[in-house]
Amino acid sequence: MIDFTELSQDGDAFELLMRELLSHRGLEVYWTGRGPDGGKDLICSERMIGNFDVSIKRWVVQCKHNAHSGSAVSCSDIDSIENICGANEADGYLLACTTYPSSTLMTMLHDINKRGKISVQVWDCIQIEKELQLPQNWDIANTFFPISMKKKGIQVSYISTNFWYLSFKGFAFYLSARISANYVYFIEYIEKCLDDLHERNNSLPEDFRIRVRGIYVDDKNTNFYVYVDFMIPSNSSKAIFQKSQKILKKYAWDVNTIDGICFMYDIAEVRFLPYSDHFDPDARGYYEPYIEIMKSGMERKVNRPILSTEQYDYDYTEEFIDRDFQNLCNLFMKIPFVRYLNSGNAKIEKVNSFNGIRLASSIEENEYQGLGSFFHAEIRFEINDVGNLKKLSELLAAWPNGAIEFMELKRNFIILPEKGIENDEDELIYTISFTINPLCYSDKFQFRKMINSYFRDIATILEKQLKELV
């Protein structure tokens, strides 16, 4: 349900809304002067093509915004229809209102229509809401009624077997799938992605906008490619822009897996004039040049790219590989009743070293020694009694551990030459290992992003647990 009180009480926004709706119908729309009530009337020209000729029908559009008071539009609220149509050489009259006409006014409009000189139409709040629900008008609805559209839930327009146009969470965007013909499977993850984008949008300076243009789902490899425009007022200072760009680019790395699903971002910079009455953040021109690209999950070729899917490989740095695991290890060291010994990150990036022909002598010294394996990260520690082990197990019980990302706790023993196992109950050594289910990733990069996300999730919980232990 659209709440028309989202429009400013002075009626200017409603007049702009009507102009956009009529323009989307293919009509030529322009303003007249202000009427007696201070409002601007609209004139729109309707081109009608017959079998033998083309004619133009002119309409006067009067906009009455009474949603804030809830009152009906009465006869005294409108100008003389015959006079205003005559002054503008119009033979059609459209009353647009955010409530409804009174019964007396409807009778008067019906009588004028019956006389045949002037065609009369009424768009009340119900009819306007129907117009806004048409897929071609979702961008308008999101612009003028952001609160109502976020509450409305998902709206889907079918385009082809695996290609759809969606309005969801205040965004209007295309959705394409590599294999599936059922978009329902993806909605849960898309919703979480858009929630994250909303949160990030709130951290940007005023008038800066994040707009989603398309999402491509590579459902064979469980990857989502999100096409985003970073919209920047053209008068923004360089310092503010660079700070905002840094926030957004970091976001694309930090929020790269959601519930084990990999998200990659194609982000383009778009400059705009925020106070232009021609500006629409979801205008067709932002979508149409890239529809075929978004259908296939390819990179957009834009003048001002901020981040593309191809750049992910170039930014695959040591800092990206180790940052989140090191942060988790640093937090683990702060647990007061355990003694950290050492740790090792997963080394999936080294898998290609073993290609069947590499010589052992060419392997870097210590490259494969210590904790951690190709697919597991490990933390080893010592704990001095069973009571403290029980405390630790209570902490671990709150850490995520499931079918996609999971951990194991193992006890370690020291084997001495000729003596066998050294069994010192006062020095209990354990190792926690972390990994990702191999069925859930298709390449080393996706594994790294998923396990990094796992480390961050654990670190967030551990930080809270440490505060409670103090």
N, C-alpha and C positions, 0 to 999 in steps of 0.2 A: 504494500500500500504506500503510495506516494504522499508525503507530508508537504503540502504546498506552503506551509509556514517557514520552510527552509529558505524560501525566496524573500528578499528584503521587502519590508512593508511599503516602501515608496513606489513599488510597482515597476521600477526600471528593469529588474532582473526578469520579471515575468514577460515584459515586452521583448527582451533579448531572447528569452526562451521561445516565444512564438515565432520570432524571426528565424531562428535556427530550425524549428520544426517545419515551417513552410518552405524554407530553402531546401531542406532535405526532400521535400516532395517535388522539387524541380521548378518551383515558382521563383520569379524574380521579385525580390522584396526590398523595399526602401521605406524610409521614414517620411511622414508629412510633418507639418509644424505641430506644436503642442496644442491640445484641445482646451476647452474651458476648465476642465478639472486638473489641468497641469500635465496630463499624460500625453504621450506622443502616439498618434495613430500610425498604423502601418498601411502601406499600399502594396498589393502584390498583383502581378500580372500572370494570368494563366493562358498558356498557349494551347489552343485547341485546333487539332488538325482534322479536317473533314476529308471527304472523298475528292473534292474539287478545289477547296481553298483552305486557307489558314486564317483563323480569327483570334483576336486577343480579348480576353475578358478581364476587366480590372475589378479588384475587390478592395474595399475598405475594411481594415481589421481594427476593431476597438478592443482593448485589453482591460479587463476589470479584475483587480486582485483584492478580493475581500476575504481571503483565507484566514487572516489574523483575527478578524471580527466574526467570521462565520456567517455573515448576513448574505441574503440573496441579492442579486442585482435587480434593481427596480427601474421603472420607466424614467424616473428623475435622474438616474445615474448615467444615462447615455445621451448623446447628442441627437438632434433631429436626423434620422437616417436619410430621409429624402434630401435634406440640405447638404449633409456631408458628402453623400454620394454624388450629388450634382456638382459640388465645388471641385471634386476630384475626378470628374468624368468617369465615374465607376458605375457599373450595373450589378455589382454584387456587394453584400455586406456580411461580414463574419463577426459575431460576438464571441470573444474568448474570455472565459472567466474561471477563476479557481474555486468558485462555489457552484452556484446554479442560478438561472434566471427565475424571477418571481412568476407566479401564474399570470398576473396582469401583463407583464412584459412579454411572456410567451404568446399571449393572445394578440398583442399588438404586432409582434414579429410575424405571426401567422397571417394576419390580415394584410400586411405589406407584401408578403410573399404571394398571396392570392391575387393581388392586383396585377402581378406579372411584369412590372417594370423593373423591379429590383429583386434579385435572388438573395434570399436570406438564409444563413446557416448559423448554428450555435455549436461551439465547442465548450462544454462545461467541464468540470473537474474529472468526470468519468471518461469523457471522450479524450481529453488530453492525456490522461493516464494510459489509455489504450494506445495512443500514438507513441508514448514513451516506451511501451513494452515491445514495440516492433524492433527487430534486431538492428535495422539500419539507424535507429535512434538511441541505442544503448549508450553511445558515447555522449550524447546530449544529456541523457538522464544522469550519468555519472558525474558530469560537470555541474549541473544545477542542483542535483539532489544526492550528494555523496552519502549522507547519513541514511536516507531511505534505501539507497541501493545496496549499502553494506548489510543492511538488515534483511534485504529481500531474498538472499540466498542465490543459488546458481541459476542462471538462465542460459539455455543452450539453443543455438540455431544450427541445424544440420546443413552442411554444405556438400560433403561427399562421404564415402564409406568410412574414411578415417581422418576426416578434416571437419572441424567445427569452429563456430564463432561463439565466444562465451562472454557473459557479463557476470563478474563474480568479485566480491569484496571491493567493489568500487572500481575495478579495472575492466576494460573491454579489450579482449585479445583473441587471437586465433590459437587453436590447439590442433596439433597434428600428431598422429601416432605412426610408428614404423610398421606395426603389425596389426594391433587390435582395432576392432571396429566398435568397441564399447568404451566410451570415455569415463564411465562410472568408476573403473578401476583406478583411475589416476587422481580423482578429485580430492581424496584425503591428503595426498602429498602436495598437490597444488595449493590447497587451502593453507597448509602450514607454511609453504613457501611465500604466499602472498601476505600472510600474517607477519612473517619476518620482514618483508619489504615495507609494510606499513610502519612497523616499529622503526626501521632504519630511516624511513622518510621523515619521521617526526624529529630526528636528530639533525636534519639539514636546515640551513638558513631559510628565512621566509621567502616565499615565491619559488624556491627550488622544488622540483618535482621529480619523482620516479614514476615512470609509466611503463607498464608491461605491454609489449606489442604482440608477443607470440610465445608459445611453449611447444617445443618438439620433444616427444617422448620416444626415446630409443628403447622400447620395451623388450627388445631382445637382450640388451645388456644392462637394463635398469638404470639408464641415464636420462636425465632431464636437461634440455638446453633451453635456457630462459633468455628471451630477447627483450632488452630493457633500454628505454631512452632516458637519459639523465638530462632533464630539461632545466636550463639555466637562463635567468633573465639576462638580456644582452647588455645591460648596464652594470653587471656585477663586477666587482674589483677582482683583480687577478689573485690576490691573496685568499679571498673568500672562496673563489672557484677551486683553487688548488687544495685548500683544506677539505672542501666538500668532496672533491674527486678522490682524495686519499681515503675518506670515510667509506665511500662507495666501493672503491677497489678492494679495500681490506675486507669489506663485507662479503664480496664474492669469494674470498678465500675462507673466511671464518665460518660462513654458513654454506659449506659445500656438501654436507650430507645431512639428510633429515630422515630419521628412522631407518638408517642403512641405505637410503636411496641417494645416488650421486646427482648433484645439481651443478651445472656449469653455466656461465653467464656470458652473453654477448652484449656489451654495454656501449652505447654511442652517446656522444654529447650532442645536444640540440639546443640552439640559442633561440630565444623568443622574446617578443615584446609583451610583458604581462598585462599592460593596461590597454592594449589594442582591442577594440570591440570585434575584431576579426579573429582573435586568438581562440582556438579550441585545442586543448591539450590532447584530444583524441581525434583530431581531424584525419580524414582519409589519407591525406598525403603522407602521414607518418607510417602508414601500413602498406599501401598499394605497391610501392617499388620493391618490397621485400617479401611478398606473400609466397611466391614460389620458393624462395630461399628458406623461409620458415617452415614450409611444408616438408622440406628434405633435411633439415637440421644442419644446413651449411652456414658458413660465416657470412655476415653482411659486409659488404664493401661500402664503408661510409667515409665521409670526409674527416670526421673527428672521432676515431675509435678510442675508447677508454680501456676496454678489455674485450678481447675476442676469445673464442674457444681455442684457437690455435696458440694463443699466448700462454695457456696453462702449461704446455710443455716447456716453454722458454723460462718460466718462473719456477721451475721445479728445482729449488735450491736446497742446499744442506740445511739452511735455517728452517725452511718449510718442512723438511723431513723430521728434524729433531726437536723443534720448538715445543710442541705439545707434550711429548714424552718427557722431556727434561723438566718441564713445569710440574708434571705429575710426580716425578722423582723428588723434586725439591720439596713438594708438599708432604710426600711420604716420610722424608727425613725428619719432619717435625712431629711425627707421632711419638709421644714421650716414652712409651713402654716398649719400643722396638729399636734395634740398632741396625741402621742401614749398612749393608756391606758393599754391594755394587749392583750394576744394572746393565742392560743391553737392549737397544731398540731392534725392531724387526729389520731385516736387511734385504727386503724383496728387490730393491734396486740392483743388488749384486747378482741376481739370478743369471743375467746374461753373460756373466763372466765365465760360467761353465758351459761352453758351447761345444765341447767334445774335442777341441784341438788346443785349448790354452794350456801351457806348461805350468807346472806347480811353481817353478822358479820365478814366473812372471807375476805371481800373486803378491800383492803388497803385504809387507810384514804386519802381522796382527790383524789383517783384514777380516778374518773369519774366526778369530779367537774371542774368548770371553763369552758373556751371556748374550742371549738373543739368537734367533735363527732367521732363516729367510722369512718365515711367516709368523713368528712369535716375538713379542717383546717381553722382557723378564726383569723383575726386581728381586734381588736376594737380600735377606735380612736375618738377623739373629734375635731371638726372644728368650728371656731367661727363665720363665716358668710357665706352667700350664694355665695359671690364672690369667696372665697377660695374653696368652694365646686365645683364651675365651673372649677377652675384651676386643682383640683384633678381629675375631670372627664376627662379632656383632657389628663392627664397622663394615666389614666386607659384605655382609648380608644386605646392606643398603645400596651397594654398587650394582650397576646394570649388568646382568648376566643372563643371556637368553640364547635363542637359536641362531641369531645373526652375529652378535658380538658376545664373546664369552671369555671367562678367565678360569684358571685352575690354581689351586694352592697345593704345593707338594713339599714334603719334608725331604731334606738332604742329609746324607750320612757321609762321614769321612772314612775312607778305607786306607789303612796304613799297611805298608809292606810287612809281611810275615805276622802281622797282628790281627788283620781283618778289620771289621767295622768298629769304629770308636763310638761307643754309645754313652755320651755324656748328657744326662737328662737336664743338667744345668745350662747347657748351651744348645738350644734347639735352633737349627738352621732351616729356613724355609725359602721357597721361591714361588712367587706369583707370576704366572704367564698370561699374556693377553693376546688374543688373535681374532680373526674374522672368518666366518664360515666361507670356505672356498666356493660354495655355490652362489655366493652373493656378489662376487666381483668378477669382472672380465679381463682386467689388466692390472699392472702394478700401480698405475696412477690412481685408479679407483680404490684399490686396496689401501694405499697410503692415505687417501682422503678419509676413507671410512674408519681406519684405525685411529687417525688423528682426532676425528670427531669423538670416538670412543674415549680416548684419553681426556678430552675436554669435559665430557659428561662426568667421568669419574672425578676429575679434579674439582668440578663445581660442587659435587657432593662432599668430597673430602674437606674442602675449605670450610663448609658449614660444620662438619663433624669436629674439626680442630677447634673451632670457636666454642663448641659445647664442652670440649674436654678441659678448657682453661678454667 
